[in-house]
Amino acid sequence: MRKNNPKFFAFLWFLFVLILLTVLFTAAFYLTGYLYRVVHLNPPSLLVQIINSFLGLIFMALVIRIFARYFRTQQFDAFAPVIEAMERISRGDFSIRLDNIPQDSIISGLVASVNKMALELGQMENMRQEFVSNVSHEIQSPLTSIRGFAQALKGDRLNDEERLHYLEIIEVESMRLSRLADDLLKLASLEADQVKFEPHSYQLDKQIRSLILACEPQWMEKAIDMQISLEEVNIIADEDLLSQVWINLIHNSIKFSPQCARINITLQQRGDNALFSISDTGIGISEEDLARVFERFYKADKSRQRSIGGSGLGLSIAKKIVEIHKGEISLQSKLGAGTTVTISLPIPK
C-alpha cells in the first residue's frame, strides 16, 4: 500500500536530497578547513561560510551531472530497440516484435504500443494485398472472357446462332464488370464518408414490401415460398441507401436457395428499434466462414461463385450502410440448413 503512495515516494526523494546536500556541504567544510591549515590561512567566518556554500553547490552540480549522464545512457540503451523497431516498421517490415523487454521496464507501455502498431499495420498490409489481388482477379476474369469471345467473333465459320450466343456472353461479362466498378465506387464512397446521407421519415414496411414484389420474377422462377410478416414501422433514415441493403439481402436469399425453398422476412418494432430479419433454407455457410462474411470480396461458396455470380462486396456495403444509420447487422448460418440475417435500426424520437 505504502509502496504505491506517491506522497511516500516524494518524502523518500526529499530525504535523499537532504542527506546528499548534508554530505556534500560537510565534505566542502572539511576540505576547505584542511586547505586553510595547509596554507596557514585564517579567513573570517563569513567568508569561510560563503566559500563552503559555494563549494558545496559545485559538488552538488557535479553529482547531478554524473547522475544525469548515467541515466541518459541507461535510457538510450533502453530506447535503442524501440528506435530500431520503428525504423524497420517505416521500411515496411511489420513482422518486428519486441519480446525481451521486462514488464516492469520504464518503456514497457511504449513497447506494447509498438508491438500493437506493427501487428495492426501488418494486418492492414495483408488486407491491402488481398484486396488488390481480389480486384485483379474479379476484373481479369470477365476481361479474359470478353477478349476470347471477341476474337472468336472475328472468325468466318460462325453461324448466326453461335455469333448471337457469343455476343450475349460478352454483354453479360460487360454488365458484370460494370456492377463490379459500381460496387467498388460505392464501397469506397461509404468508407470515405463521402456518400450523401439524406435521412427523412418514411414507412419502412412499405419500402421492403415493394422491393420484395420487385424481385417476384426471381423467386417465382424458383418456386420459392415467401413468408412475409411486416409490421407498420415509421423510421427516419436514408431511403435510397437502405434500399440497397434490402435488395442485397433479398437477392442473396433467392440466389443461394434451391428450388421450392422457403424464405421468411419479418419486420417488427421493439422499443426504440426496428428489427428486420430474413432467413432462408438455402445452402448455408460453414462455421469457419462466418467470421469473414462481411469482408470485401469474401465468398464462402467458392465452388459455385462463378455460376452464381456476385463480387463479394454486397454484405460489406450493407454492413457499412447499417453502421452509418447507427444500427447493427448480424448473420447466423449453418452449412446445409440456411442463413438468417438480422438488422436492428434505431428509431429516432
Secondary structure as UniProt FT lines:
FT   TURN            3..4
FT   HELIX           6..39
FT   HELIX           45..90
FT   TURN            91..92
FT   TURN            94..95
FT   TURN            103..104
FT   TURN            106..107
FT   HELIX           108..153
FT   HELIX           160..191
FT   TURN            192..193
FT   STRAND          200..203
FT   HELIX           204..214
FT   HELIX           216..221
FT   TURN            222..223
FT   STRAND          225..230
FT   STRAND          234..237
FT   HELIX           239..255
FT   TURN            259..260
FT   STRAND          262..270
FT   TURN            271..272
FT   STRAND          273..280
FT   HELIX           287..290
FT   TURN            291..294
FT   TURN            296..297
FT   TURN            302..304
FT   HELIX           305..308
FT   HELIX           314..324
FT   TURN            325..326
FT   STRAND          328..334
FT   TURN            335..337
FT   STRAND          338..346
//
